[in-house]
Amino acid sequence: MFSIEGLLRENIRQLIPYSSARDDFNGEARVFLDANENSLGSPLIKWYNRYPDPYQWKLKKAISEIKGISPEGIFLGNGSDECIDLLYRAFCNPGKDNIIINPPTYGMYEVSAKINDVDTRRSSLHPDFQLDMGRLENCIDRHTKLVWICSPNNPTGNSMIREDIEILLNNFDGLVVIDEAYINFSPHPSFLQELEHYPNLVVLQTMSKAWGLAGLRLGMAFADKSIIHILNKIKPPYNISQATQELVLKALGEVEGVNNMIRALVNLREELAKSLKSLKPVQKVYPSDANFLLVKVNKAQDLYHYLLSTGIVIRDRSRVELCEGCLRITVGTEQENKELIKAVQGFSV
C-alpha cells in the first residue's frame, strides 16, 4: 500500500527547512526592513528590489482556477527540470534506490538521476512506442521509488495508453510521475482530474510549450498536498522570480488566445506532416499529439547537416533507441514550415 511517509528519505523527514524573511511575515505592510534588500532599488530597473513571494500564492490561485486544482496541490518550479530534481532529492536515497524510465523518452529523467546518484532502470517501449507493461513490472523492486512516463512522449510524439498507466497507478507503491508537457496539443484528457483518486500520482506540466513562455522557465507539479508540502520544504526559498510571476500571471488572462494558438499549431502540424510525407527522403511521419513530428528519413545525419547548412535547425534523434534514422522537427510558423519543405526538396538522397 502506498505511504508517503514510507517513501520519503529519512533526512528529508527530519529536515528543518530554511526560513526566509517572507516566511516569517505573511500579509501587507507599509515598510519592509526584514530581508536585507536594497531599499533604494536599482537605478535602471524599478520595482524589483524586493524578494518575490516564495510560494507564489497569487499565481497558484490563478493557475488553480484554470486547472481545477487546489492551490495547495500545486508546486511551481524553475522549469519542470527543477520539479524533476526535487522529486529525486525528496524520495530517492543516493546509491540505494532506483527509478524507471521508458526509453525513448525525455533525457533529463536519466541525467537528473545520475546527478543524484540514483540508479536508472530502463524499460524500453514497444516498437509502436507504447509501454511494455511486462518489462516494466520486471524492473520494479522494493527500492524502486519513481516511474517516469512522458505522455505525449518526447521524442516520439504519441500518447501512452491510459489503461496501462492506470494499471501502474493501482499496483505500484511508489510515485508515478506523468510528464504532460505537450498535453495541450493532444486530444486525450489530462490526468489532472485523477489526482483525487491516486495519492501516488504526480503530474508535470509547463508554461513553455502551449503557453509559449519557454524563456520564463516555469514548470508545474500537481499532486496530493502532502507531496507538494515536501517539495516546498526542500526548494530554494525564492525559486520563481518576481518578473516571471508577474508575466505568467498576465499571460493566464489570455486563455482564449492561447487556445486559438494551440488550434493553429495543431493545424500547422497536420499540414506539415502531409507535406513531409510527399517528399522523397521521407520514409515515415509518425502520428503526433505534440507540437513536433518524429520523421524517419533516408540518410538522417546527412539530411540533418544539410539542413544546418541552409540555416535550418532540427533535432537529430537517429542515435536514440527505437528512433534509428529519425529526425525530430518542431512545428514552425507557416513560413518556417515552407522553408523546411523547400530545403528538404533540394536534398539529394
C-alpha positions in Angstrom: 0.0 0.0 0.0 1.2 3.5 -0.9 2.6 5.5 2.0 4.2 8.9 1.5 6.0 8.6 4.9 7.4 5.2 3.8 8.6 6.7 0.6 10.3 9.8 2.0 14.0 9.9 2.7 14.7 10.0 6.4 17.0 13.1 6.2 14.2 14.9 4.4 11.7 13.9 7.0 13.9 15.3 9.7 14.9 18.4 7.8 14.1 21.8 9.3 13.6 23.9 6.2 15.3 27.3 5.7 13.0 30.1 6.9 13.2 33.2 4.7 12.1 36.7 5.8 9.0 36.3 3.8 8.2 33.0 5.6 8.2 34.8 8.9 5.9 37.6 7.7 2.7 37.0 5.7 0.4 39.8 4.8 0.5 43.5 3.9 2.9 46.1 5.3 4.0 49.7 4.6 7.7 49.5 5.4 9.8 46.4 4.8 13.1 46.2 6.7 13.3 42.5 7.3 15.1 40.9 4.3 18.3 42.9 3.8 17.1 44.1 0.4 18.4 47.2 -1.2 15.9 49.8 0.0 17.0 52.3 -2.7 16.4 49.9 -5.6 18.1 49.6 -8.9 18.9 52.8 -10.9 17.8 51.1 -14.1 15.0 48.7 -13.3 12.5 49.8 -10.7 10.1 47.7 -8.6 12.3 44.6 -8.4 14.4 45.3 -5.3 12.1 43.2 -3.2 12.1 39.4 -2.9 9.1 37.7 -4.5 6.5 35.6 -2.7 8.4 32.4 -2.0 5.2 30.3 -2.5 3.7 32.2 -5.4 0.2 32.2 -3.9 -1.3 34.8 -6.3 0.0 32.9 -9.3 -1.1 29.5 -7.9 -4.6 30.8 -7.3 -4.8 31.9 -11.0 -3.5 28.5 -12.2 -5.9 26.8 -9.8 -8.9 28.5 -11.5 -7.8 27.3 -14.9 -6.7 23.7 -14.0 -9.4 23.0 -11.4 -6.7 22.0 -8.8 -6.5 23.5 -5.3 -3.5 25.9 -4.9 -2.2 23.6 -2.1 -1.9 20.9 -4.7 0.4 23.0 -7.0 4.1 23.3 -6.9 5.9 25.8 -9.2 9.5 25.2 -10.3 12.2 26.9 -12.3 11.1 24.9 -15.3 9.9 21.3 -15.0 13.6 20.3 -14.6 13.5 21.7 -11.0 10.4 19.6 -10.2 12.2 16.5 -11.6 15.3 17.2 -9.5 13.4 17.9 -6.3 11.5 14.6 -6.6 14.8 12.8 -6.6 16.1 14.8 -3.6 12.9 14.1 -1.6 12.3 10.4 -2.3 15.4 8.7 -3.6 18.3 7.6 -1.3 21.6 8.1 -3.3 23.3 4.8 -4.0 20.4 2.7 -2.8 17.1 3.5 -4.6 16.3 3.2 -8.3 13.8 4.8 -10.8 12.4 3.5 -14.0 12.3 5.3 -17.4 10.7 4.1 -20.6 13.0 5.0 -23.5 13.0 6.6 -25.9 11.9 9.5 -23.6 12.9 12.9 -22.2 16.6 12.7 -21.3 16.5 14.8 -18.1 14.9 12.0 -16.1 18.1 9.9 -16.5 20.5 12.9 -16.3 18.9 14.1 -13.1 19.0 10.6 -11.7 22.8 10.4 -12.4 23.3 13.8 -10.7 21.6 12.5 -7.6 23.4 9.1 -7.7 20.1 7.2 -8.3 20.2 4.0 -10.3 18.2 4.2 -13.6 16.3 1.1 -14.8 15.3 1.2 -18.5 12.0 -0.4 -19.6 12.1 0.2 -23.3 8.9 0.9 -25.1 7.4 -1.5 -27.6 8.2 -0.7 -31.3 4.9 1.1 -31.5 6.2 3.4 -28.7 3.7 2.1 -26.1 4.6 0.9 -22.6 5.9 -2.6 -22.3 4.0 -3.5 -19.1 5.6 -6.9 -18.6 9.1 -5.5 -18.9 8.2 -2.5 -16.6 6.9 -4.8 -13.9 10.1 -6.9 -14.0 12.1 -3.7 -13.4 10.3 -2.9 -10.2 11.7 -4.0 -6.8 11.4 -2.7 -3.2 13.9 0.1 -3.9 12.0 1.5 -6.9 10.7 4.9 -5.9 9.7 6.6 -9.1 8.4 5.6 -12.5 8.6 8.3 -15.2 6.0 8.4 -18.0 6.1 11.1 -20.6 2.7 11.4 -22.4 2.6 12.7 -25.1 6.1 11.3 -25.3 9.2 13.1 -26.3 10.7 12.4 -28.9 8.1 10.1 -30.3 5.1 12.4 -30.0 2.5 9.7 -29.1 0.3 9.5 -26.0 0.5 6.4 -23.8 -2.4 4.1 -23.5 -4.4 5.4 -20.5 -5.4 2.0 -19.2 -1.7 0.9 -18.9 -1.0 4.0 -16.8 -4.0 3.3 -14.6 -2.8 -0.3 -14.0 0.6 1.0 -12.9 -1.1 3.6 -10.6 -3.2 0.9 -9.0 -0.4 -1.6 -8.4 2.8 0.4 -7.8 3.6 1.6 -4.2 5.9 4.4 -5.4 5.3 7.6 -7.2 4.1 7.5 -10.9 5.2 10.8 -12.5 3.3 11.7 -15.7 5.0 14.4 -17.7 2.3 16.2 -19.7 4.5 19.0 -21.2 2.7 18.5 -24.5 -0.8 17.7 -23.3 -2.4 20.8 -24.7 -1.7 19.6 -28.2 -3.3 16.2 -27.6 -6.9 15.1 -28.0 -6.5 12.9 -24.9 -7.5 14.2 -21.5 -5.0 15.1 -18.8 -4.5 13.0 -15.7 -5.0 16.1 -13.5 -8.6 15.1 -12.6 -7.3 11.7 -11.4 -5.2 13.2 -8.6 -8.0 12.8 -6.1 -8.1 9.1 -6.8 -4.4 8.3 -6.8 -2.2 9.6 -3.9 0.9 8.3 -5.7 0.3 10.3 -8.8 2.4 13.4 -9.8 1.5 15.3 -13.0 4.0 17.7 -14.5 3.0 20.5 -16.9 4.8 23.6 -18.2 4.3 27.1 -19.5 7.0 26.5 -22.1 5.0 24.8 -24.8 1.3 25.6 -25.4 1.6 28.9 -23.5 4.7 29.9 -25.5 6.7 31.1 -22.4 9.8 28.9 -22.6 12.1 31.9 -21.8 10.3 32.4 -18.4 11.1 28.9 -17.1 8.0 28.0 -15.2 7.2 24.3 -14.6 4.2 23.0 -12.6 3.9 19.9 -10.5 0.4 18.8 -9.4 0.0 16.2 -6.6 -1.5 15.4 -3.3 -0.9 18.3 -0.9 1.4 16.1 1.3 3.7 15.7 -1.7 3.6 19.4 -2.5 4.4 20.2 1.1 7.6 18.2 0.9 8.6 19.9 -2.4 8.0 23.3 -0.8 10.1 22.2 2.2 13.2 21.5 0.2 13.1 24.0 -2.7 15.3 27.1 -2.7 13.5 30.0 -0.9 12.9 32.2 -3.9 12.9 29.8 -6.9 10.5 31.8 -9.1 11.5 35.4 -9.8 9.1 38.3 -9.4 9.3 39.1 -13.1 8.3 35.5 -14.1 5.4 35.5 -11.6 4.1 38.8 -13.0 4.4 37.9 -16.6 2.9 34.4 -16.2 0.0 35.9 -14.2 -0.6 38.3 -17.1 -0.4 35.5 -19.7 -3.0 33.5 -17.7 -5.6 36.2 -18.5 -5.3 35.2 -22.2 -6.7 31.7 -22.1 -8.9 32.2 -25.3 -5.9 33.5 -27.2 -3.8 30.5 -26.1 -6.5 28.1 -27.1 -6.7 29.7 -30.6 -2.9 29.4 -30.9 -3.0 25.7 -29.9 -5.6 25.0 -32.6 -3.5 26.9 -35.1 -0.4 24.9 -34.2 -2.3 21.6 -34.5 -3.5 22.6 -38.0 0.1 23.5 -38.9 1.3 20.2 -37.6 -1.1 18.3 -39.7 -0.2 20.3 -42.8 3.5 19.8 -42.2 3.0 16.1 -41.7 1.1 15.9 -45.0 3.8 17.9 -46.9 6.7 15.8 -45.4 5.0 12.5 -46.4 5.2 13.6 -50.1 9.0 14.2 -50.0 11.5 11.7 -51.5 13.8 11.3 -48.5 10.9 10.7 -46.1 10.1 7.1 -45.2 7.5 7.7 -42.4 6.0 10.5 -40.4 4.8 9.2 -37.0 1.5 10.3 -35.6 1.9 13.1 -33.1 -0.1 14.5 -30.2 2.6 17.1 -29.6 3.9 20.3 -31.3 6.6 18.3 -33.1 6.9 15.4 -35.6 9.2 12.4 -35.5 10.2 11.7 -39.1 12.1 8.6 -40.4 14.2 9.5 -43.4 16.9 8.2 -45.7 20.4 9.3 -44.6 19.2 11.1 -41.5 22.5 12.5 -40.4 23.3 13.7 -43.9 19.9 15.4 -44.1 20.4 17.0 -40.7 23.7 18.5 -41.6 22.4 19.6 -45.0 19.6 21.5 -43.3 22.1 23.1 -40.9 24.0 24.4 -44.0 20.8 26.1 -45.1 20.3 27.7 -41.7 17.5 25.4 -40.5 18.0 23.6 -37.2 16.1 20.5 -36.3 17.0 17.7 -33.9 18.9 14.6 -34.9 17.4 11.6 -33.0 18.9 8.9 -35.3 21.1 7.5 -32.5 18.3 7.2 -30.0 16.9 3.8 -29.1 13.9 2.8 -31.4 14.4 6.1 -33.3 17.1 5.0 -35.7 17.0 7.0 -38.9 14.7 9.6 -37.3 14.7 13.4 -37.1 12.5 15.4 -34.7 11.0 18.5 -36.3 9.3 21.2 -34.2 6.2 22.7 -35.9 7.2 26.2 -37.0 5.3 29.1 -38.4 3.7 28.7 -41.8 6.6 30.4 -43.5 9.2 28.4 -41.5 7.5 25.1 -42.5 7.5 26.2 -46.1 11.2 26.9 -45.9 11.8 23.5 -44.4 9.9 21.7 -47.1 11.7 23.6 -49.8 15.1 22.8 -48.3 14.3 19.0 -48.0 13.2 19.0 -51.6 16.7 20.2 -52.5 18.4 17.4 -50.6 19.9 14.6 -52.8 19.0 11.2 -51.4 
